Every structure is written in structure tokens, then in C-alpha cells.
Amino acid sequence: MVNSLTIAKTLSILGHPLLLGNIYVIAMSFHKMPVNQAIWVSSLLLVLVTLPIIIHNQKKVTSGTYSNFDVSDQNQRKSFYPFAIVLFVLLNLAFYLLNLPQEVINHTLIFSGFLILMAVVNLYIKASLHAGIAFYISFSLWDIHWSLGLALFILAIGIAWSRKYTRRHSLPELIIGGLIGALSGLSGLFLIF
């Protein structure tokens, strides 16, 4: 029989920002764009953001600068956020230079704003990136179909629960991260550039 800790750890892994975020971007790219553009978006995300973050975090863990790959320590996140924000600025610049659809650029700008807001909030409280990104994606998926948005919203609640259950975050950290993610995701639905 599967116990609560196993379920929490599984949900936490499924909700990891690097995994969930990449699945979301790749799926949305192939759903909304011609194949050649979707390949560019997906490849650039992996090369300019995902791989550098994996290498960066692993080096920091190996050197002892970060206590774990998720950068669970609030003070350690102060060096993580600027690194991640610069990567997303470079990603957006690449999207712009390759003349990818404006919608892609807009959503990347909104997500960059989400990261900047999370970095500022991190000066006061360690808001959950797991919850923030899960709720961001859940609201973004309403653009495709309400049932996808609802399914991911339920998953986001499960991911937030898993972070509380595994004692990675407190309830206020999860609420703040989730709210920032939800508001950022909603802005992607309603904001017109």
C-alpha cells in the first residue's frame, strides 16, 4: 500500500519547476505553433534555461554553496533568482531575434516578471516556486481548455500539499507562491500587449 510520504514525494517530483515547466512549454509550443517554431522554442528553453540551471544548481550543491538542488534555503535563493532571471532575459532576446510569435515573447516576459516578483518576495519570505509555477501553469492552460486548467489546478493543490507534507515550505510560503503564480498565469490570459 502506498503511504502519504510516497505520494507527497512523487507529487513534489512531478511538480518540480524544471520538469513541469518544460513539459508545459513543450506541449504548448507544439499545440499552438508550427512544428519548426515549436522545435525552436523547446530547444532554446532546454539549452538556454534548463541545462544551465541544472549545471548551476548541481555545481552549487557539490561545492556546498547550496544545501540541495531545489535551493530550499531562503538565503541561497538570493543568488539563484538573479541567475534564473538573466537566463530568461536571454531566452526572450533569442525569441525576439528569431522573430518568434509575439505571444511567445509576451508569455516569456510575464514569466520573467513572475520570477522577478518571486525574487523580491524572497527578501521577506521563501515563497514556493513549486506552487507558484504549478498555479501559473494551471491558469495558463485555461487558454486551451477549462478542463486542462482545472486538472492542473487540482494537481497544483496536490503539489502544494506535498511541499507542506515534506516540510519544504510553510503554509504562508505556499499561499504566497501560489497566489503570485495564479496572478501571473491570469495576467497571461488577460493582458494584451
N, C-alpha and C positions, 0 to 999 in steps of 0.2 A: 504494500500500500504506500502511496506517495504521501510524504508528510509536508507540512506547511513550509518548512525551511527549503525543501527541494523545489517546491512551486515558486517560492519567493526568489530563490537564486536563478531559476530558469527565466522567470519574468524579467529579472534585473539584467540578465544577459541579452534577452530578446530586445529589451528596451535600451540597450547601450546606445548612446548617441551616434557612435560611428557605424554601428550595424543598422539600426533603424533609420538613421538619416540617409545612408547610402541607398538602402532598399527603396525608400520613398523617392529620392531624386531620380534614380534609375527608372523606376516604374512610371513616374510622372513624365519623364522625358520621352520614353517610348510610347506612352499613351497620347501625348499632346503634340509631338513633333515628328517630322520626317525622320527616318532611320539615321541618315547621316548626321543630322543635328543632334539627335539623341545620343549617338555614339560620342560626339564631341563633348557634350555636356557631362555625360557619365565618366568619360575618360579624364577630362580635366578635373572633375571633382576628386577622382581617385588619386591622380598624380599631384595635383596642387594642394589638396587639403588632407585627404585621408591618410595617404602614406607618410607625408611629413609629420602629421600628428602622432601616428603610430611610432615612427622612429624617434621623434622628440620625447614622447612620454616614456618610451622604453629606455632611452638613454638616461633620462632623469631618474627613473626608478633604479636603474643599475648603479648610477653614481650616488644614490641615496638622497638626491635633492627632492624627489617626490616619494612619499611613503607607499603609494600604489598607483597603478596605471590610470585609475579613474580620477586622480588628483582630488582625493576626498578631503584634503586639508584646506581650509579656507585661505590661509596664508600662502600656500603653494599655488593656489589658483591665481594669485595676483601676477605670477609670471606666465601662467598658461593662457589667460584670456588675451593679452596683447599679441601673443604668438598666433593664436587662432584667428583673431580679428585681421591681422596682416594677411594671413593666408586667404581669407575670404575677400579681402580687398583685391588681392592679386587674381583670384578666381573671377571676380566681377570684371576686372580690367580685361582679362583674356576673353570673357564672353562678349564684351563690348568690341574689342578689336577684331573678333571673328564674326561680328555682325550677327550674333545670335538673336533670336526673338526678344523684343522688349520685355515681354512677360517674364522671361528667364532672368533678365537683368534686374527687373523690379523685385522679383521674389528673392533674389540673392541680396539685394540691398536691404530688404526687410529683414532677412535672416541676419545680416551683418548688424543691423540695428538691434535685433534681439540679443546678439552676443555682447554688444556694447552696453546695453542696459543690464544684462546679467553681470558684466564686469563691474559696473558702478554699484549695483546692489551687493555684490560680493565684498565690497568695502565694509558693509554692515552686517550681512548675514550670508551664509553659504547656500544660496538658492539652488535647488536641484536641477541640474542640466538634463538628467534622465526625464524628469517630469516635464520640464519646460519644453523639450524637443518633442516628447510624445504628444503633449497637448497642442503644440504648434502644428504638428502634422495632422492630428485629428481634425482640427478646424480647417486646415488647408484642403483636406480631402472632401469637404462638402462641395467644393467646386466640381468634383467628378460626380459624386452621388451621395445623397444623405446617408445611405446605408453604410457606405465605406467610412464616412466621418463618424457615424455612431459606433461602428465596430472598433475603430481605433480609439475613440473616446473611452469606451469600456476597457480596452487594453491599456490606455494611459492611466486609468484609475488603478488597474492591477499593477502597473509598473510603479506608480507612486506608493501603493501599499507595500510592494516588495522592498522598496528603498527604506521605508519605515521599519518593516519587519526585520530586515537585515541590519538595522541600526546605522545605516549610512547617512540618514537625514532625520531631522526632527519634523514634526507636523508643520510648524511655521515655514521651514525651508522648502517643504514640498508644496505648500499652498502658494507661496510667493513664486517659486519656479513655475508651477502650473499656470498661475494667473498671467505671468509675463509671457509664457508660451502661447496660451489661449488668445490673449490680446494681440500678440504678434501674428498668429495664424489668422485671426479675424481681419486684421488690417490688410493681409494679403488678399482676402476675399473682396473687401470693400473699397480699398484705396485705389484710386485711379490716378495714374501718372500722366 
